Amino acid sequence: MRPEPQDYSFDLSQTLNAVVLVTSQIPPDALTASVLGTERSGNGVVIERNLVLTIGYLVTEAQQIWLTLNDGRTVPGDVLAYDQATGLGLIQALGQLDITPIPIGTATRAEVGDELVVIGCGGRDNTIEAQLVAKQEFAGYWEYLLDEALFTAPAHENWGGTAVVAADGTLIGIGSLQIQDAEVNGEAQDLNMVVPIDLLPPILSNMKRTGTSGRPPRPWLGLYATETDDTVVVIGIADRGPAADAGIEPGDIIVAVGNKSVASLASFFKATWDEGPAGCSITLQIIRDGRPREAVLVSANRTELLKRPSLH
């Protein structure tokens, strides 16, 4: 599964060197510490001079970040931006990386069956040849939705922030998750869910300039949910979030947002976001212990609850 340089029209060695190790330290009292931990590590991709693109959960609320290059050098970094909607994060290196960036491509032209390279930090030993096995909607339990995510197989063992590169050597996605035992062509396989790179260019300039995408923040409810038999079930509650304040409990079944019935995570998230910007009141129709209830939540801007980095 390891790529051979002679099989590619681009400089494979140069491309491998553009993926770095990202390690971050998060305060114990951070909002995401209990779920994502206080010490995180994964991958990042150099996309511009001293600018590293990664998956956002690696750097959310990080107070310290280190970038380790394939030649052994370690350079400190700062969180430049994190976009909740796409899940992408940017790191500004605080020293010279002297690395040729991977050019940004597009996932729109990628087709199911295409051969790809999924690159982790550490060079060829942490890189695999993979195939694009699906392009479809993805809903994450943490109030996250992609209209068309990429899914690759086999799965990379250290998937977070990997560079997914097309046959022409361009970056078409950033690794986000591993999905175990997914059914592909009648067989169970472990897959990687990949954020398509096309989500980045429309917001990149704003992220570099302001640290945000520039779009109005979506309302956040502070709950974790799953989809079972055409029902949306609460499986957890975020600390200090609107759902906790409103008394939502694990096991509650969400049947409607306002007057809109919901039967899937995607429909639940879309109905919630249609209610208005962050801060709006949202009414959930729920079933608890077989009895219908109504709960009114004052939504929040999740970013305002996150710890901000201590910039150097």
N, C-alpha and C positions, 0 to 999 in steps of 0.2 A: 504493500500500500504506500510505500515511500516514493515520492516523485524522483525521477531521474532527470538531471539537467538537459540531456540531449533530446528529451521528448518535448521540449517547450521552445517556442520561438522567442520568448523573453528571457532576460537574465535571471534565472531562478535564484542563484546565490544572492544577488542584490535584493531581490524581493523578500527572501527569507530574513535578511538582515533588517528589514524595515518593520519587523514585528518584535516587540520588546516585552519584557516581563514587567507587569504593574503590581506593586504591593502597596497596600494602604493601611493606615491606622485610624480607627474610628473611636471616639470617646464612648465609654460605657453607658453614659446617659443619653446617647443619641437615639432618636426615634426608631431608626432601623437596626440598632445594635442587637436587639433581642431576636430578630428574624435573620439578619444577614451576617451577624458577628462583628467583632471589633477588629479582627485582622483578616484582610481579604487579599487574594492574589489571583491574577489572570493575565490576560494579554492586552496589548495595545498596538495600534498600527500608526506608523508615521505617515501622515497624509500631506503635511506641509513642513517647511523648515521649523523644527523644534515644536511641532504641534502633533499631538497623539490623540487618535480617536479610539474609544473603547466602549464597552458596554457599561451603562451608567451605574449599575448596582455595585460595581467595584470601587467607585469613588464617591458615592453618595455620603455626605456628611464627613468625608475624610479630612483629618487635620494634618496628616503627613502622607506624602506619596513619594515612592522611589521608582525610578525606571532603570531596569538592568538590561544592558545591551548584550548582543551575542558575543561581543569581544571582551566581555567581563566588566566593562565600565558601568558605574552606577551614578545616575544623575537625579537630583531631587526634582519634584514637579509640584504644580499647584492645580487644583480643580479650576478650570476656566469656565465650564458650563455643564449643565445636566438638563436634558429635556425629558420631562415625564412622559409625554405622549409617544415619543419614538423609542425611549429607553437608551438613547445614545448620550455619551459623555465625552467631554474634551479635556485634555490635560495639556497645560503649558509647561514644557521643560524649562528648568531654571539654569540649564547649562547647555552647551553646544552638543547636539547629538551627532552631527556630521554624518547623517544617513540620508540616502536618496529615498524620497517618499514613493509610496505606491500610488500610481495614478488612479483617480476615481473614475469608475465606469458606470454601467447601468445594469440593473437586474431586469429591466423590462424586456430586454431581448433574450434573456436566458430562458431556455426551454427545458421542460422535464426530460431527463435523459442526458443532459449536458454533463461533461466531465469537468470537475472543478478541483482546485487545490485548497485545502483548509490548513492554514498555517498558524502554529503556535510558536511562542518564543523558544529559542534554543536551536533553531535551524532545522535541518532535514529530519533529524531524529524525532522531532515533535511536530511533524507535518505529514498529512495523509492525502492521498488521492481519493476523491469522493465523487458522488453523483448527485445531481439535483433530482430528487424523487417526487417533489410536490411543490406547488405554489398555491397557497390558500389562506383563508382567514385564520387568525389565531387570537384567542381570548385567554388572557392570564388571570388567575384568581385575584391578583392584587390591583384590580381596576385598570386593566391594560388591554388594548385591542389594536391589532394590525389588520388592515383590510386584506393584505396579501403578503404573508411571510414566506420565506424560503425554507425548505426542509431538505437536509442532505444526509446521505448515508454512505459509508458507515459513520458512526458518531465519533467525533474527536474526544479523547479522554479529558482534555483540559480546554473545554469549549468556550469559556467566558472571554469575550473580546477577541477571538480568533479572526484572522483575515480570511475571507472567502474570495478566492481569486479565480477569474475566468481564464479560458484558454489563451486570451490575448494579453494576459498579465495585468488586467485592471481589477480593481477592488469592486466587488458587487454586493458585499454584505459583511456584517459583523456578527460573530457567533454569540448567541444569547443563552440557550438552554439545551439540556439533553432531555429527550422524550423517550422513555423506555417502552419497549414492546409495542411499538406502533405497528399497525397492519399496513403493509405495502405489498400490493399484488398478491394478497392472500398469505403473506408470510409476516411473522413478527420480527421487527428490527428496531434497534436503538437508533434514533435520529437526532440530529442537531436542528434546533429552530434558529433561523438566521434573520436578523433585521436587514431588509434590503437597503442598499446604500442610497437609493433614489430619495429616501426621506431626508437625507442630510443637506444637499445643495440649497433647497429653498430656505433653510433656517441657519446655514453656516455663518453667514456674515453677522446676523443678529447674535448668535451664540458667542462669536469671538468679541463682539463689541459690547454686549450687555450681559452676557452670561445666561440668557434665556432665548427661547425661540422667537420671541416677539409676539406670539399669539396669546389671546386671553387664556388664563389658566382654567382648566376644566374643574367642575365641582368634584370634590373628593369626599367619600363617605367614611372611609376608614374601616372597611370590612373586607374580609376574604371570603370568597364564595366559590362554589363548584356547581357544575351542571349535571344533574342525574335524572334520567327518564323524563326529559322535557320540563324539569323543574330547576329553579335556582335556590340552592341551599347555602346558608351562611355556615362557614366552617371555622371562622376565627374573627376576632375583633382587634383592631390596632389600638395600641395604647394612646390615650389622649386624643382620640379621633371623634368625629361627630356620631358615629354609630354607638360608641361607648357612652357618650353623653345622653343619647336617646334611649338607651336601654335595650338595644338590639342584642340578641344572644345567639351563640352557636346552636344550630338546629332549626332556627327560624327559616321558614320557606317564604321567599319573596315571590309574590304572584303578580304584582303590578307596581309601576312607578306612576303616581298620580292616577290617571285613568287609562294608562297604557299597560296592557297585559304583557308579561315577559315570560318566556319559556326557555331562554338560553342565556348564557353569560353575555354574548354579543348584544342581544336585544336589551338586556338589563343595562349594560353600560351605555348603549346609544340612547336609551330612554332617559337615563340619568343626565347625560351630557346635554340633551335637548332641553332640559328644564331651565338652563340659564348658566351664567358664569359662576365661578367659585364664589361662595358666600350666599347663594340663593337657598331658599328652603325647599326641601324635597320630601314629598309624602310617599312612604312605602306602605303598600298593602301586604301584610304578612299573615302567615298561619303559624301559630305556636300551640303545640299540644292539641292539634285538631281544631282550634278555634281561630277565627279571623280577628286580626288586630290592625290598627293603623298607627304608624309611627312617623313623626315629623322630625326630620333631621335638618340642622343648619349646616350646609356643606362648607367645606374649607378649601383653601388653597394649600395643598400639601407642601409646596415649597416653603411656605412661611413657617412651617413647623419643623423644618430640617435645620440642623446646625450648619452655620456657614463656615467655610474654610478660613483659617488664619493665614491670610496672604503674606508672603515674604516681602 
